[in-house]
Amino acid sequence: MQSLTTSAPPSIYAQLERILTSAPFSKSSRSQRFLRHVVQNSLEEHNELRKEYAIAIHVFDRDPSYDPAVDATVRVEAGRLRSRLREYYADAGRNDLLVIQMPKGAYRASITERCPSNGDSFASNLSVDLKREQAANSLPAPEVYQDAGANTMYLGLAATFVFAAIVGGVMYLRNRFSPSLSG
C-alpha cells in the first residue's frame, strides 16, 4: 500500500485542523489533544507513544502510577473520539477528500483518500494504513485481552468466595440445628 506520510503530510495536517475546529470537536479539548496525538505519532511511526499507558500520561496528564486495569480513561475517550469522528464525517466532513479514523482496538490513525468523483462511496478509496501491519491491526489491542483476562479472573474469584460462603453457611446451620450424635 502507498503511504501518504511522505507524499502529503501538509494535506493530512490541514484535514486534522479542519476536524479539530469542527462542531463535534470545538468544545472538547480532550478529544482534540487525543486526535492530534494519535495522528502525529502515527505519521511519525512512534509505536511506543500509541500505547494506552503513554496516551494516559502524555495526553490526559495521568500520574506515572496510572494502571489501565483500574482507570479506563483512555478507552472511554477513544470511544468518544471515534463517535466525534463519525459525527464530523456524517455532516461537515461528508465531502472531504481525506478521512482520518481511529480503528477500534488500536490507538493509531488510519487515513483514507476518497476519489473526488465518488465522494460518497468508500468502495474505490485508496486506504492508507500508517502502521503497515494489516494482520495485526485487525485484532484488538493487547490491552483488550489483558482487561478480559483480568475481568475473568475477578469473576472467578468472586464466584469462589460466594461458593465458599454458601458451603460455610450450610455447614454452620447443619451443625447448629442437627441433633447431636453423642449421647
CNS distance restraints for C-alpha pairs under 8 A (distance, minus, plus):
assign (resid   1 and name CA) (resid 127 and name CA) 7.71 0.50 0.50
assign (resid   1 and name CA) (resid 128 and name CA) 6.70 0.50 0.50
assign (resid   1 and name CA) (resid 129 and name CA) 7.55 0.50 0.50
assign (resid   1 and name CA) (resid 132 and name CA) 7.85 0.50 0.50
assign (resid   2 and name CA) (resid 128 and name CA) 6.48 0.50 0.50
assign (resid   3 and name CA) (resid   7 and name CA) 7.36 0.50 0.50
assign (resid   3 and name CA) (resid 128 and name CA) 5.69 0.50 0.50
assign (resid   3 and name CA) (resid 129 and name CA) 7.16 0.50 0.50
assign (resid   3 and name CA) (resid 130 and name CA) 6.78 0.50 0.50
assign (resid   4 and name CA) (resid   8 and name CA) 5.24 0.50 0.50
assign (resid   4 and name CA) (resid   9 and name CA) 6.71 0.50 0.50
assign (resid   4 and name CA) (resid 128 and name CA) 6.77 0.50 0.50
assign (resid   5 and name CA) (resid   9 and name CA) 5.54 0.50 0.50
assign (resid   5 and name CA) (resid  43 and name CA) 5.76 0.50 0.50
assign (resid   5 and name CA) (resid 130 and name CA) 7.56 0.50 0.50
assign (resid   8 and name CA) (resid  12 and name CA) 6.51 0.50 0.50
assign (resid   9 and name CA) (resid  13 and name CA) 6.10 0.50 0.50
assign (resid  10 and name CA) (resid  14 and name CA) 6.06 0.50 0.50
assign (resid  11 and name CA) (resid  15 and name CA) 6.10 0.50 0.50
assign (resid  12 and name CA) (resid  16 and name CA) 6.12 0.50 0.50
assign (resid  12 and name CA) (resid  98 and name CA) 7.31 0.50 0.50
assign (resid  13 and name CA) (resid  17 and name CA) 6.20 0.50 0.50
assign (resid  14 and name CA) (resid  18 and name CA) 6.34 0.50 0.50
assign (resid  15 and name CA) (resid  19 and name CA) 6.29 0.50 0.50
assign (resid  15 and name CA) (resid  98 and name CA) 6.77 0.50 0.50
assign (resid  15 and name CA) (resid 100 and name CA) 7.98 0.50 0.50
assign (resid  16 and name CA) (resid  20 and name CA) 6.15 0.50 0.50
assign (resid  16 and name CA) (resid  36 and name CA) 7.36 0.50 0.50
assign (resid  16 and name CA) (resid 100 and name CA) 7.65 0.50 0.50
assign (resid  17 and name CA) (resid  21 and name CA) 6.17 0.50 0.50
assign (resid  18 and name CA) (resid  22 and name CA) 6.23 0.50 0.50
assign (resid  19 and name CA) (resid  25 and name CA) 6.97 0.50 0.50
assign (resid  19 and name CA) (resid  85 and name CA) 7.89 0.50 0.50
assign (resid  19 and name CA) (resid  88 and name CA) 7.07 0.50 0.50
assign (resid  19 and name CA) (resid  93 and name CA) 7.86 0.50 0.50
assign (resid  20 and name CA) (resid  25 and name CA) 5.36 0.50 0.50
assign (resid  20 and name CA) (resid  26 and name CA) 6.37 0.50 0.50
assign (resid  20 and name CA) (resid  32 and name CA) 5.75 0.50 0.50
assign (resid  21 and name CA) (resid  25 and name CA) 6.27 0.50 0.50
assign (resid  21 and name CA) (resid  26 and name CA) 5.21 0.50 0.50
assign (resid  22 and name CA) (resid  26 and name CA) 5.64 0.50 0.50
assign (resid  22 and name CA) (resid  88 and name CA) 7.18 0.50 0.50
assign (resid  22 and name CA) (resid  92 and name CA) 7.50 0.50 0.50
assign (resid  23 and name CA) (resid  27 and name CA) 7.50 0.50 0.50
assign (resid  23 and name CA) (resid  88 and name CA) 7.70 0.50 0.50
assign (resid  24 and name CA) (resid  28 and name CA) 7.79 0.50 0.50
assign (resid  24 and name CA) (resid  84 and name CA) 5.52 0.50 0.50
assign (resid  24 and name CA) (resid  85 and name CA) 7.79 0.50 0.50
assign (resid  24 and name CA) (resid  87 and name CA) 6.76 0.50 0.50
assign (resid  24 and name CA) (resid  88 and name CA) 6.27 0.50 0.50
assign (resid  25 and name CA) (resid  29 and name CA) 7.42 0.50 0.50
assign (resid  25 and name CA) (resid  31 and name CA) 6.62 0.50 0.50
assign (resid  25 and name CA) (resid  32 and name CA) 6.29 0.50 0.50
assign (resid  25 and name CA) (resid  84 and name CA) 6.82 0.50 0.50
assign (resid  26 and name CA) (resid  32 and name CA) 7.92 0.50 0.50
assign (resid  28 and name CA) (resid  32 and name CA) 6.31 0.50 0.50
assign (resid  29 and name CA) (resid  33 and name CA) 6.03 0.50 0.50
assign (resid  30 and name CA) (resid  34 and name CA) 6.06 0.50 0.50
assign (resid  30 and name CA) (resid  59 and name CA) 7.73 0.50 0.50
assign (resid  30 and name CA) (resid  60 and name CA) 7.30 0.50 0.50
assign (resid  30 and name CA) (resid  77 and name CA) 7.80 0.50 0.50
assign (resid  31 and name CA) (resid  35 and name CA) 5.97 0.50 0.50
assign (resid  31 and name CA) (resid  77 and name CA) 7.05 0.50 0.50
assign (resid  31 and name CA) (resid  80 and name CA) 7.50 0.50 0.50
assign (resid  31 and name CA) (resid  81 and name CA) 5.63 0.50 0.50
assign (resid  32 and name CA) (resid  36 and name CA) 6.09 0.50 0.50
assign (resid  33 and name CA) (resid  37 and name CA) 6.05 0.50 0.50
assign (resid  33 and name CA) (resid  59 and name CA) 6.26 0.50 0.50
assign (resid  34 and name CA) (resid  38 and name CA) 6.17 0.50 0.50
assign (resid  34 and name CA) (resid  55 and name CA) 7.79 0.50 0.50
assign (resid  34 and name CA) (resid  59 and name CA) 6.09 0.50 0.50
assign (resid  34 and name CA) (resid  81 and name CA) 7.75 0.50 0.50
assign (resid  35 and name CA) (resid  39 and name CA) 6.09 0.50 0.50
assign (resid  35 and name CA) (resid  81 and name CA) 7.28 0.50 0.50
assign (resid  36 and name CA) (resid  40 and name CA) 6.02 0.50 0.50
assign (resid  37 and name CA) (resid  41 and name CA) 6.00 0.50 0.50
assign (resid  37 and name CA) (resid  59 and name CA) 7.22 0.50 0.50
assign (resid  38 and name CA) (resid  42 and name CA) 5.94 0.50 0.50
assign (resid  38 and name CA) (resid  50 and name CA) 6.68 0.50 0.50
assign (resid  38 and name CA) (resid 107 and name CA) 6.41 0.50 0.50
assign (resid  38 and name CA) (resid 108 and name CA) 5.42 0.50 0.50
assign (resid  38 and name CA) (resid 109 and name CA) 5.93 0.50 0.50
assign (resid  39 and name CA) (resid  43 and name CA) 6.12 0.50 0.50
assign (resid  39 and name CA) (resid 108 and name CA) 6.86 0.50 0.50
assign (resid  39 and name CA) (resid 109 and name CA) 5.26 0.50 0.50
assign (resid  40 and name CA) (resid  44 and name CA) 6.17 0.50 0.50
assign (resid  41 and name CA) (resid  45 and name CA) 5.68 0.50 0.50
assign (resid  41 and name CA) (resid  46 and name CA) 5.03 0.50 0.50
assign (resid  41 and name CA) (resid  47 and name CA) 7.27 0.50 0.50
assign (resid  41 and name CA) (resid  49 and name CA) 6.62 0.50 0.50
assign (resid  41 and name CA) (resid  50 and name CA) 6.83 0.50 0.50
assign (resid  41 and name CA) (resid 108 and name CA) 7.67 0.50 0.50
assign (resid  42 and name CA) (resid  46 and name CA) 6.32 0.50 0.50
assign (resid  42 and name CA) (resid  47 and name CA) 7.42 0.50 0.50
assign (resid  42 and name CA) (resid  50 and name CA) 7.73 0.50 0.50
assign (resid  42 and name CA) (resid 108 and name CA) 5.60 0.50 0.50
assign (resid  42 and name CA) (resid 109 and name CA) 5.80 0.50 0.50
assign (resid  42 and name CA) (resid 130 and name CA) 6.15 0.50 0.50
assign (resid  42 and name CA) (resid 131 and name CA) 7.11 0.50 0.50
assign (resid  43 and name CA) (resid 130 and name CA) 6.65 0.50 0.50
assign (resid  45 and name CA) (resid 130 and name CA) 7.51 0.50 0.50
assign (resid  45 and name CA) (resid 131 and name CA) 7.12 0.50 0.50
assign (resid  46 and name CA) (resid  50 and name CA) 6.89 0.50 0.50
assign (resid  47 and name CA) (resid  51 and name CA) 7.20 0.50 0.50
assign (resid  48 and name CA) (resid  54 and name CA) 7.29 0.50 0.50
assign (resid  49 and name CA) (resid  54 and name CA) 5.36 0.50 0.50
assign (resid  49 and name CA) (resid  55 and name CA) 6.62 0.50 0.50
assign (resid  50 and name CA) (resid  54 and name CA) 6.63 0.50 0.50
assign (resid  50 and name CA) (resid  55 and name CA) 6.42 0.50 0.50
assign (resid  50 and name CA) (resid 107 and name CA) 5.47 0.50 0.50
assign (resid  50 and name CA) (resid 108 and name CA) 6.45 0.50 0.50
assign (resid  51 and name CA) (resid  55 and name CA) 6.21 0.50 0.50
assign (resid  51 and name CA) (resid 107 and name CA) 6.81 0.50 0.50
assign (resid  52 and name CA) (resid  56 and name CA) 6.15 0.50 0.50
assign (resid  52 and name CA) (resid  68 and name CA) 7.23 0.50 0.50
assign (resid  52 and name CA) (resid  74 and name CA) 6.35 0.50 0.50
assign (resid  52 and name CA) (resid  75 and name CA) 7.96 0.50 0.50
assign (resid  52 and name CA) (resid 107 and name CA) 7.58 0.50 0.50
assign (resid  52 and name CA) (resid 143 and name CA) 7.87 0.50 0.50
assign (resid  53 and name CA) (resid  57 and name CA) 6.36 0.50 0.50
assign (resid  53 and name CA) (resid  66 and name CA) 7.04 0.50 0.50
assign (resid  53 and name CA) (resid  67 and name CA) 7.57 0.50 0.50
assign (resid  53 and name CA) (resid  68 and name CA) 6.84 0.50 0.50
assign (resid  54 and name CA) (resid  58 and name CA) 5.92 0.50 0.50
assign (resid  54 and name CA) (resid  59 and name CA) 7.97 0.50 0.50
assign (resid  55 and name CA) (resid  59 and name CA) 5.23 0.50 0.50
assign (resid  55 and name CA) (resid  60 and name CA) 6.86 0.50 0.50
assign (resid  55 and name CA) (resid  74 and name CA) 7.06 0.50 0.50
assign (resid  56 and name CA) (resid  60 and name CA) 4.97 0.50 0.50
assign (resid  56 and name CA) (resid  61 and name CA) 6.32 0.50 0.50
assign (resid  56 and name CA) (resid  62 and name CA) 5.43 0.50 0.50
assign (resid  56 and name CA) (resid  66 and name CA) 7.40 0.50 0.50
assign (resid  56 and name CA) (resid  73 and name CA) 7.43 0.50 0.50
assign (resid  56 and name CA) (resid  74 and name CA) 6.13 0.50 0.50
assign (resid  57 and name CA) (resid  61 and name CA) 4.88 0.50 0.50
assign (resid  57 and name CA) (resid  62 and name CA) 4.68 0.50 0.50
assign (resid  57 and name CA) (resid  63 and name CA) 6.45 0.50 0.50
assign (resid  57 and name CA) (resid  64 and name CA) 6.58 0.50 0.50
assign (resid  57 and name CA) (resid  66 and name CA) 7.71 0.50 0.50
assign (resid  58 and name CA) (resid  62 and name CA) 7.64 0.50 0.50
assign (resid  60 and name CA) (resid  74 and name CA) 7.99 0.50 0.50
assign (resid  62 and name CA) (resid  66 and name CA) 6.22 0.50 0.50
assign (resid  66 and name CA) (resid  71 and name CA) 7.25 0.50 0.50
assign (resid  67 and name CA) (resid  71 and name CA) 6.05 0.50 0.50
assign (resid  68 and name CA) (resid  72 and name CA) 5.95 0.50 0.50
assign (resid  69 and name CA) (resid 147 and name CA) 6.17 0.50 0.50
assign (resid  69 and name CA) (resid 150 and name CA) 7.66 0.50 0.50
assign (resid  72 and name CA) (resid  76 and name CA) 6.05 0.50 0.50
assign (resid  73 and name CA) (resid  77 and name CA) 6.01 0.50 0.50
assign (resid  74 and name CA) (resid  78 and name CA) 5.96 0.50 0.50
assign (resid  75 and name CA) (resid  79 and name CA) 6.41 0.50 0.50
assign (resid  76 and name CA) (resid  80 and name CA) 6.47 0.50 0.50
assign (resid  77 and name CA) (resid  81 and name CA) 5.99 0.50 0.50
assign (resid  78 and name CA) (resid  82 and name CA) 6.18 0.50 0.50
assign (resid  78 and name CA) (resid 107 and name CA) 7.85 0.50 0.50
assign (resid  79 and name CA) (resid  83 and name CA) 6.19 0.50 0.50
assign (resid  80 and name CA) (resid  84 and name CA) 6.16 0.50 0.50
assign (resid  81 and name CA) (resid  85 and name CA) 6.20 0.50 0.50
assign (resid  82 and name CA) (resid  86 and name CA) 6.26 0.50 0.50
assign (resid  82 and name CA) (resid 101 and name CA) 7.20 0.50 0.50
assign (resid  82 and name CA) (resid 102 and name CA) 6.44 0.50 0.50
assign (resid  83 and name CA) (resid  87 and name CA) 6.20 0.50 0.50
assign (resid  84 and name CA) (resid  88 and name CA) 6.09 0.50 0.50
assign (resid  85 and name CA) (resid  89 and name CA) 6.23 0.50 0.50
assign (resid  85 and name CA) (resid 100 and name CA) 7.83 0.50 0.50
assign (resid  85 and name CA) (resid 101 and name CA) 6.84 0.50 0.50
assign (resid  86 and name CA) (resid  90 and name CA) 6.02 0.50 0.50
assign (resid  87 and name CA) (resid  91 and name CA) 6.40 0.50 0.50
assign (resid  88 and name CA) (resid  92 and name CA) 5.61 0.50 0.50
assign (resid  88 and name CA) (resid  93 and name CA) 5.48 0.50 0.50
assign (resid  88 and name CA) (resid  94 and name CA) 7.62 0.50 0.50
assign (resid  89 and name CA) (resid  93 and name CA) 4.19 0.50 0.50
assign (resid  89 and name CA) (resid  94 and name CA) 4.79 0.50 0.50
assign (resid  89 and name CA) (resid  96 and name CA) 7.90 0.50 0.50
assign (resid  89 and name CA) (resid  99 and name CA) 7.76 0.50 0.50
assign (resid  90 and name CA) (resid  94 and name CA) 5.42 0.50 0.50
assign (resid  94 and name CA) (resid 119 and name CA) 7.83 0.50 0.50
assign (resid  94 and name CA) (resid 120 and name CA) 7.48 0.50 0.50
assign (resid  95 and name CA) (resid 119 and name CA) 6.00 0.50 0.50
assign (resid  95 and name CA) (resid 120 and name CA) 7.46 0.50 0.50
assign (resid  96 and name CA) (resid 114 and name CA) 7.68 0.50 0.50
assign (resid  96 and name CA) (resid 119 and name CA) 7.73 0.50 0.50
assign (resid  97 and name CA) (resid 113 and name CA) 5.61 0.50 0.50
assign (resid  97 and name CA) (resid 114 and name CA) 4.84 0.50 0.50
assign (resid  97 and name CA) (resid 115 and name CA) 6.97 0.50 0.50
assign (resid  97 and name CA) (resid 116 and name CA) 6.64 0.50 0.50
assign (resid  97 and name CA) (resid 119 and name CA) 7.21 0.50 0.50
assign (resid  98 and name CA) (resid 111 and name CA) 6.76 0.50 0.50
assign (resid  98 and name CA) (resid 112 and name CA) 5.69 0.50 0.50
assign (resid  98 and name CA) (resid 113 and name CA) 4.61 0.50 0.50
assign (resid  98 and name CA) (resid 114 and name CA) 6.13 0.50 0.50
assign (resid  99 and name CA) (resid 111 and name CA) 5.53 0.50 0.50
assign (resid  99 and name CA) (resid 112 and name CA) 4.96 0.50 0.50
assign (resid  99 and name CA) (resid 113 and name CA) 6.27 0.50 0.50
assign (resid  99 and name CA) (resid 114 and name CA) 7.41 0.50 0.50
assign (resid 100 and name CA) (resid 109 and name CA) 6.49 0.50 0.50
assign (resid 100 and name CA) (resid 110 and name CA) 5.84 0.50 0.50
assign (resid 100 and name CA) (resid 111 and name CA) 4.61 0.50 0.50
assign (resid 100 and name CA) (resid 112 and name CA) 6.55 0.50 0.50
assign (resid 101 and name CA) (resid 109 and name CA) 5.71 0.50 0.50
assign (resid 101 and name CA) (resid 110 and name CA) 5.15 0.50 0.50
assign (resid 101 and name CA) (resid 111 and name CA) 6.29 0.50 0.50
assign (resid 102 and name CA) (resid 106 and name CA) 7.00 0.50 0.50
assign (resid 102 and name CA) (resid 107 and name CA) 6.49 0.50 0.50
assign (resid 102 and name CA) (resid 108 and name CA) 5.78 0.50 0.50
assign (resid 102 and name CA) (resid 109 and name CA) 4.90 0.50 0.50
assign (resid 102 and name CA) (resid 110 and name CA) 5.87 0.50 0.50
assign (resid 103 and name CA) (resid 107 and name CA) 7.47 0.50 0.50
assign (resid 103 and name CA) (resid 108 and name CA) 7.27 0.50 0.50
assign (resid 103 and name CA) (resid 109 and name CA) 7.35 0.50 0.50
assign (resid 103 and name CA) (resid 110 and name CA) 6.92 0.50 0.50
assign (resid 104 and name CA) (resid 140 and name CA) 7.36 0.50 0.50
assign (resid 105 and name CA) (resid 137 and name CA) 7.86 0.50 0.50
assign (resid 105 and name CA) (resid 139 and name CA) 7.01 0.50 0.50
assign (resid 105 and name CA) (resid 140 and name CA) 4.26 0.50 0.50
assign (resid 105 and name CA) (resid 141 and name CA) 4.94 0.50 0.50
assign (resid 105 and name CA) (resid 144 and name CA) 7.41 0.50 0.50
assign (resid 106 and name CA) (resid 137 and name CA) 7.13 0.50 0.50
assign (resid 106 and name CA) (resid 140 and name CA) 6.78 0.50 0.50
assign (resid 106 and name CA) (resid 141 and name CA) 5.56 0.50 0.50
assign (resid 108 and name CA) (resid 130 and name CA) 7.84 0.50 0.50
assign (resid 108 and name CA) (resid 131 and name CA) 7.64 0.50 0.50
assign (resid 109 and name CA) (resid 129 and name CA) 7.89 0.50 0.50
assign (resid 109 and name CA) (resid 130 and name CA) 6.87 0.50 0.50
assign (resid 110 and name CA) (resid 127 and name CA) 7.94 0.50 0.50
assign (resid 110 and name CA) (resid 128 and name CA) 6.44 0.50 0.50
assign (resid 110 and name CA) (resid 129 and name CA) 5.34 0.50 0.50
assign (resid 110 and name CA) (resid 130 and name CA) 6.18 0.50 0.50
assign (resid 111 and name CA) (resid 127 and name CA) 6.65 0.50 0.50
assign (resid 111 and name CA) (resid 128 and name CA) 5.28 0.50 0.50
assign (resid 111 and name CA) (resid 129 and name CA) 6.54 0.50 0.50
assign (resid 111 and name CA) (resid 130 and name CA) 7.44 0.50 0.50
assign (resid 112 and name CA) (resid 125 and name CA) 6.74 0.50 0.50
assign (resid 112 and name CA) (resid 126 and name CA) 6.05 0.50 0.50
assign (resid 112 and name CA) (resid 127 and name CA) 4.61 0.50 0.50
assign (resid 112 and name CA) (resid 128 and name CA) 5.48 0.50 0.50
assign (resid 113 and name CA) (resid 125 and name CA) 5.97 0.50 0.50
assign (resid 113 and name CA) (resid 126 and name CA) 5.51 0.50 0.50
assign (resid 113 and name CA) (resid 127 and name CA) 6.50 0.50 0.50
assign (resid 113 and name CA) (resid 128 and name CA) 7.51 0.50 0.50
assign (resid 114 and name CA) (resid 118 and name CA) 7.24 0.50 0.50
assign (resid 114 and name CA) (resid 119 and name CA) 5.93 0.50 0.50
assign (resid 114 and name CA) (resid 121 and name CA) 7.92 0.50 0.50
assign (resid 114 and name CA) (resid 122 and name CA) 6.79 0.50 0.50
assign (resid 114 and name CA) (resid 124 and name CA) 7.60 0.50 0.50
assign (resid 114 and name CA) (resid 125 and name CA) 5.03 0.50 0.50
assign (resid 114 and name CA) (resid 126 and name CA) 6.84 0.50 0.50
assign (resid 115 and name CA) (resid 119 and name CA) 5.99 0.50 0.50
assign (resid 115 and name CA) (resid 124 and name CA) 6.87 0.50 0.50
assign (resid 115 and name CA) (resid 125 and name CA) 5.95 0.50 0.50
assign (resid 115 and name CA) (resid 126 and name CA) 7.85 0.50 0.50
assign (resid 118 and name CA) (resid 124 and name CA) 7.74 0.50 0.50
assign (resid 121 and name CA) (resid 125 and name CA) 7.77 0.50 0.50
assign (resid 129 and name CA) (resid 133 and name CA) 7.90 0.50 0.50
assign (resid 129 and name CA) (resid 134 and name CA) 7.56 0.50 0.50
assign (resid 133 and name CA) (resid 137 and name CA) 6.24 0.50 0.50
assign (resid 134 and name CA) (resid 138 and name CA) 6.38 0.50 0.50
assign (resid 135 and name CA) (resid 139 and name CA) 7.31 0.50 0.50
assign (resid 140 and name CA) (resid 144 and name CA) 6.22 0.50 0.50
assign (resid 140 and name CA) (resid 145 and name CA) 7.58 0.50 0.50
assign (resid 141 and name CA) (resid 145 and name CA) 7.33 0.50 0.50
assign (resid 142 and name CA) (resid 146 and name CA) 6.45 0.50 0.50
assign (resid 143 and name CA) (resid 147 and name CA) 6.09 0.50 0.50
assign (resid 144 and name CA) (resid 148 and name CA) 6.25 0.50 0.50
assign (resid 145 and name CA) (resid 149 and name CA) 6.11 0.50 0.50
assign (resid 146 and name CA) (resid 150 and name CA) 6.11 0.50 0.50
assign (resid 147 and name CA) (resid 151 and name CA) 6.07 0.50 0.50
assign (resid 148 and name CA) (resid 152 and name CA) 6.11 0.50 0.50
assign (resid 149 and name CA) (resid 153 and name CA) 6.08 0.50 0.50
assign (resid 150 and name CA) (resid 154 and name CA) 6.19 0.50 0.50
assign (resid 151 and name CA) (resid 155 and name CA) 6.08 0.50 0.50
assign (resid 152 and name CA) (resid 156 and name CA) 6.10 0.50 0.50
assign (resid 153 and name CA) (resid 157 and name CA) 6.22 0.50 0.50
assign (resid 154 and name CA) (resid 158 and name CA) 6.09 0.50 0.50
assign (resid 155 and name CA) (resid 159 and name CA) 6.17 0.50 0.50
assign (resid 156 and name CA) (resid 160 and name CA) 6.18 0.50 0.50
assign (resid 157 and name CA) (resid 161 and name CA) 6.27 0.50 0.50
assign (resid 158 and name CA) (resid 162 and name CA) 6.22 0.50 0.50
assign (resid 159 and name CA) (resid 163 and name CA) 6.08 0.50 0.50
assign (resid 160 and name CA) (resid 164 and name CA) 6.11 0.50 0.50
assign (resid 161 and name CA) (resid 165 and name CA) 6.08 0.50 0.50
assign (resid 162 and name CA) (resid 166 and name CA) 6.24 0.50 0.50
assign (resid 163 and name CA) (resid 167 and name CA) 6.19 0.50 0.50
assign (resid 164 and name CA) (resid 168 and name CA) 5.93 0.50 0.50
assign (resid 165 and name CA) (resid 169 and name CA) 5.99 0.50 0.50
assign (resid 166 and name CA) (resid 170 and name CA) 6.15 0.50 0.50
assign (resid 167 and name CA) (resid 171 and name CA) 6.15 0.50 0.50
assign (resid 168 and name CA) (resid 172 and name CA) 6.09 0.50 0.50
assign (resid 169 and name CA) (resid 173 and name CA) 6.13 0.50 0.50
assign (resid 170 and name CA) (resid 174 and name CA) 5.98 0.50 0.50
assign (resid 171 and name CA) (resid 175 and name CA) 6.15 0.50 0.50
assign (resid 172 and name CA) (resid 176 and name CA) 6.08 0.50 0.50
assign (resid 173 and name CA) (resid 177 and name CA) 5.95 0.50 0.50
assign (resid 173 and name CA) (resid 178 and name CA) 8.00 0.50 0.50
assign (resid 174 and name CA) (resid 178 and name CA) 5.54 0.50 0.50
